[in-house]
């Protein structure tokens, strides 16, 4: 049996890896020139900043065994400091329950995780799939025959594939938020705070996440320097998606200096990324849209929730569904 996996984000990699473990041949098609989807890290001027997902929280899900026991753990770091709440410009301690889950990252950036998942898999980068035809084995993708297909890219990116097949799932009401992500580095000592990140209690406020990367783990900035990552909420991000980079950086620096101190007023480095498709606002549950026996399966965070561990879970579940068909 051969399975085509569309998308080399965490869900697609999880699916391909699980199928490969069960002796099922897969080919992963990825339009971008890299694996990982929205799991990304920038490395410049000695700074290492995660500008998509900020952490991996296994939560007793399928990802836990893979992360801690199957993949190499060199460079894997457990985040020791907790997340606090951001109320206005003040930090407030979160409850023990909110920080009861272990969280992890990698010294050289969270994008190490998808890179490790991808090792040994057949991944075709820079290859866009514009059509899924019917084939002798079931499906035909780029002139190759497959008995099953797993679609893991965000639904807005693959809706045209489903629409061309007159698949009702092309019209699913899956909505993704926009997100502006800003990284700023300073030639000033890291802040001495009892937390590594601040999470807004109101998800519609302009700023929803403010992380001190140099408090998250070592080796994220040159010695004696501080690094912060700010991520903005959907309403602000949508309204200001085309804002000048300098204005967005200035807004971020003002917030950082108010929260952490005036020594963080003049950044020596910054990086901005504009996520048009970030986390899903509404999802279509995996089981509801993938009936038993279906060989064209939708997976990814649009079928669960917008965390790495959820995306991984959906990819693993898709692989199990396919494997069952040939047992």
Rosetta blueprint (number, residue, H / E / L):
1 X L
2 X E
3 X E
4 X E
5 X E
6 X E
7 X L
8 X L
9 X L
10 X H
11 X H
12 X H
13 X H
14 X H
15 X H
16 X H
17 X H
18 X H
19 X H
20 X H
21 X H
22 X L
23 X L
24 X L
25 X E
26 X E
27 X E
28 X E
29 X E
30 X E
31 X L
32 X L
33 X L
34 X L
35 X L
36 X L
37 X L
38 X L
39 X L
40 X L
41 X E
42 X E
43 X E
44 X E
45 X L
46 X L
47 X E
48 X E
49 X E
50 X E
51 X L
52 X L
53 X L
54 X L
55 X L
56 X E
57 X L
58 X L
59 X L
60 X L
61 X L
62 X H
63 X H
64 X H
65 X H
66 X H
67 X H
68 X H
69 X H
70 X H
71 X L
72 X L
73 X L
74 X L
75 X L
76 X E
77 X E
78 X E
79 X L
80 X L
81 X L
82 X E
83 X E
84 X E
85 X E
86 X E
87 X E
88 X L
89 X L
90 X E
91 X E
92 X E
93 X L
94 X L
95 X L
96 X L
97 X H
98 X H
99 X H
100 X L
101 X L
102 X L
103 X L
104 X E
105 X E
106 X E
107 X L
108 X L
109 X L
110 X L
111 X L
112 X H
113 X H
114 X H
115 X H
116 X H
117 X H
118 X H
119 X L
120 X L
121 X L
122 X L
123 X E
124 X E
125 X E
126 X L
127 X L
128 X L
129 X L
130 X L
131 X L
132 X L
133 X E
134 X E
135 X L
136 X L
137 X L
138 X L
139 X E
140 X E
141 X E
142 X L
143 X L
144 X E
145 X E
146 X E
147 X L
148 X E
149 X E
150 X E
151 X E
152 X L
153 X L
154 X L
155 X H
156 X H
157 X H
158 X H
159 X H
160 X H
161 X H
162 X H
163 X H
164 X H
165 X L
166 X L
167 X L
168 X H
169 X H
170 X H
171 X H
172 X L
173 X L
174 X L
175 X E
176 X E
177 X L
178 X L
179 X E
180 X E
181 X E
182 X E
183 X E
184 X E
185 X E
186 X E
187 X L
188 X L
189 X L
190 X L
191 X L
192 X L
193 X L
194 X L
195 X E
196 X E
197 X E
198 X E
199 X E
200 X E
201 X L
202 X L
203 X L
204 X L
205 X L
206 X L
207 X E
208 X E
209 X E
210 X E
211 X E
212 X E
213 X H
214 X H
215 X H
216 X H
217 X L
218 X L
219 X L
220 X L
221 X L
222 X L
223 X L
224 X L
225 X L
226 X E
227 X E
228 X E
229 X E
230 X E
231 X E
232 X E
233 X L
234 X H
235 X H
236 X H
237 X H
238 X H
239 X H
240 X L
241 X L
242 X L
243 X L
244 X L
245 X H
246 X H
247 X H
248 X H
249 X H
250 X H
251 X H
252 X H
253 X H
254 X H
255 X H
256 X H
257 X H
258 X H
259 X H
260 X H
261 X L
262 X L
263 X L
264 X L
265 X L
266 X L
267 X L
268 X L
269 X E
270 X E
271 X E
272 X E
273 X E
274 X E
275 X E
276 X L
277 X L
278 X L
279 X L
280 X E
281 X E
282 X E
283 X L
284 X L
285 X L
286 X H
287 X H
288 X H
289 X H
290 X L
291 X L
292 X L
293 X L
294 X L
295 X L
296 X E
297 X E
298 X E
299 X L
300 X L
301 X H
302 X H
303 X H
304 X L
305 X L
306 X L
307 X L
308 X H
309 X H
310 X H
311 X H
312 X H
313 X H
314 X H
315 X H
316 X H
317 X H
318 X H
319 X H
320 X H
321 X H
322 X H
323 X H
324 X H
325 X H
326 X H
327 X L
